[in-house]
Amino acid sequence: MAQDTSRPMEARTGRTNQRYGPQGERLVAGIVPLSTDKLYVLLIQSTRRGGWVLPKGGWETDEATAQEAACREAWEEAGVVCKIQHDLGHISEKRRPEQLTAHAPKAAYRFFEATVEKQEAQWPEMNKRSRQWMTYKQAAEMLAERPELLDALNRSTIIR
């Protein structure tokens, strides 16, 4: 498969262009990437905690919409090109205060359901993350320790 040269092969790093909300919370955009038949969701390995997560990351100041940020994160972290289907809404921080760190400060999440249109063999974070298609049941088990991510999955139209 030919490399899509319109998509950068380097992931953004740092938080200098990060957007923050009125209470200082980091604004995070994420994707629930579904197969076209809605039987599977694509999860990625977390680089910080191990385990599996949904593609997500900071909404940056040069991105006009949270949807744009979510699609960029899906490309950087999972190597997929997505089409947004539904806005799953805002999800508040669900981690306990002792789980918050400098690397993972308080966040306000905005998730979108998307259909994966293309899955590339090479992507920016391919050396840091693996990806795996999972059924709803498998994904729900993997996301049990991340209630905000499980909430996003449960808001999606994946076939259960």
C-alpha positions as CSV (number, residue, x, y, z in Angstrom):
1,M,0.0,0.0,0.0
2,A,1.4,3.4,-0.9
3,Q,2.2,5.9,1.8
4,D,-0.3,8.8,2.0
5,T,2.2,11.7,1.8
6,S,-0.5,14.2,2.7
7,R,-0.4,13.0,6.3
8,P,2.7,13.8,8.3
9,M,4.7,10.8,9.6
10,E,5.8,12.7,12.7
11,A,3.5,13.0,15.7
12,R,3.2,16.3,17.5
13,T,4.9,16.5,20.8
14,G,4.7,18.8,23.8
15,R,2.0,21.0,25.1
16,T,2.9,24.5,24.0
17,N,-0.1,24.7,21.6
18,Q,-2.5,22.9,24.0
19,R,-5.9,24.3,24.6
20,Y,-7.2,24.6,28.2
21,G,-10.7,25.1,29.6
22,P,-11.9,27.8,32.1
23,Q,-10.9,25.7,35.2
24,G,-7.4,24.9,33.7
25,E,-8.4,21.5,32.5
26,R,-6.6,20.1,29.4
27,L,-9.0,19.9,26.4
28,V,-8.7,16.4,25.0
29,A,-10.3,15.1,21.7
30,G,-10.7,11.4,21.0
31,I,-12.1,8.9,18.6
32,V,-14.1,5.7,19.0
33,P,-12.9,4.1,15.7
34,L,-15.4,1.5,14.4
35,S,-15.2,-0.9,11.6
36,T,-17.8,-0.2,8.8
37,D,-20.0,-3.1,10.1
38,K,-19.8,-1.6,13.6
39,L,-18.8,-5.0,15.1
40,Y,-15.3,-3.9,16.1
41,V,-13.5,-1.0,17.7
42,L,-9.8,-0.3,17.2
43,L,-7.9,0.1,20.5
44,I,-4.2,1.2,20.8
45,Q,-1.7,0.4,23.5
46,S,-1.1,3.1,26.1
47,T,2.5,4.3,26.2
48,R,2.3,5.5,29.8
49,R,0.3,2.8,31.7
50,G,0.3,-0.2,29.4
51,G,-3.0,-1.7,28.6
52,W,-5.4,-0.5,25.9
53,V,-7.0,2.9,25.2
54,L,-8.9,4.8,22.6
55,P,-6.9,7.2,20.4
56,K,-7.1,10.7,22.0
57,G,-4.9,13.7,22.8
58,G,-4.8,17.4,23.2
59,W,-6.8,19.7,21.1
60,E,-4.3,22.3,19.9
61,T,-4.7,26.0,19.1
62,D,-4.0,25.6,15.4
63,E,-6.9,23.2,15.0
64,A,-10.3,24.8,14.2
65,T,-12.4,22.0,15.8
66,A,-12.2,19.2,18.2
67,Q,-13.1,16.9,15.3
68,E,-10.0,17.9,13.5
69,A,-7.9,17.2,16.6
70,A,-9.5,13.8,17.1
71,C,-8.9,12.7,13.5
72,R,-5.2,13.8,13.8
73,E,-4.9,11.8,17.0
74,A,-6.4,8.7,15.3
75,W,-3.8,9.1,12.5
76,E,-0.8,9.7,14.8
77,E,-1.6,7.0,17.4
78,A,-3.5,4.3,15.4
79,G,-2.5,4.9,11.7
80,V,-6.1,5.2,10.6
81,V,-8.0,7.7,8.4
82,C,-11.5,8.2,9.9
83,K,-14.8,9.8,8.9
84,I,-16.7,11.3,11.9
85,Q,-20.2,9.8,12.2
86,H,-21.4,11.2,15.6
87,D,-20.4,13.6,18.2
88,L,-20.5,11.6,21.5
89,G,-20.4,14.7,23.6
90,H,-18.4,15.9,26.5
91,I,-17.1,13.5,29.1
92,S,-15.8,14.8,32.4
93,E,-12.7,13.7,34.2
94,K,-13.4,10.5,36.1
95,R,-9.9,9.7,37.5
96,R,-9.5,10.1,41.2
97,P,-7.2,13.0,42.4
98,E,-4.4,10.6,43.3
99,Q,-4.4,9.3,39.7
100,L,-3.7,12.7,38.2
101,T,0.0,13.5,37.5
102,A,2.0,16.2,35.7
103,H,1.9,13.8,32.6
104,A,-1.8,13.2,33.0
105,P,-3.4,16.4,34.5
106,K,-7.1,17.0,34.9
107,A,-8.8,16.8,31.5
108,A,-12.1,17.5,29.8
109,Y,-12.8,14.9,27.0
110,R,-14.8,15.3,23.8
111,F,-15.2,12.1,21.9
112,F,-16.5,11.3,18.4
113,E,-17.6,8.1,16.8
114,A,-15.9,7.5,13.5
115,T,-15.8,4.9,10.7
116,V,-12.3,3.8,9.8
117,E,-11.9,4.4,6.1
118,K,-8.2,3.4,5.7
119,Q,-5.7,1.7,7.9
120,E,-2.0,2.3,7.0
121,A,0.9,-0.1,7.5
122,Q,3.1,2.8,8.7
123,W,2.1,5.7,11.0
124,P,3.8,8.2,13.2
125,E,3.6,6.3,16.5
126,M,3.9,2.7,15.1
127,N,7.1,2.2,17.1
128,K,5.5,3.2,20.4
129,R,2.0,1.6,20.0
130,S,0.4,-1.5,18.7
131,R,-3.3,-1.5,17.6
132,Q,-5.9,-4.2,17.8
133,W,-9.5,-4.6,16.6
134,M,-11.8,-5.8,19.4
135,T,-15.4,-6.7,19.9
136,Y,-17.5,-4.6,22.3
137,K,-17.1,-7.1,25.1
138,Q,-13.3,-7.3,24.7
139,A,-12.9,-3.6,24.5
140,A,-15.2,-3.0,27.5
141,E,-13.0,-5.3,29.6
142,M,-9.8,-3.5,28.4
143,L,-11.2,-0.1,29.2
144,A,-12.7,-1.0,32.6
145,E,-10.0,0.9,34.5
146,R,-10.5,4.0,32.4
147,P,-14.2,5.0,33.0
148,E,-14.1,8.1,30.7
149,L,-13.0,5.9,27.8
150,L,-15.6,3.2,28.6
151,D,-18.2,5.9,28.7
152,A,-17.2,7.0,25.2
153,L,-17.4,3.4,24.0
154,N,-20.8,3.0,25.6
155,R,-22.1,6.1,23.9
156,S,-21.1,4.8,20.5
157,T,-23.3,2.7,18.1
158,I,-20.9,-0.4,18.2
159,I,-22.9,-3.6,18.1
160,R,-22.9,-5.2,21.5
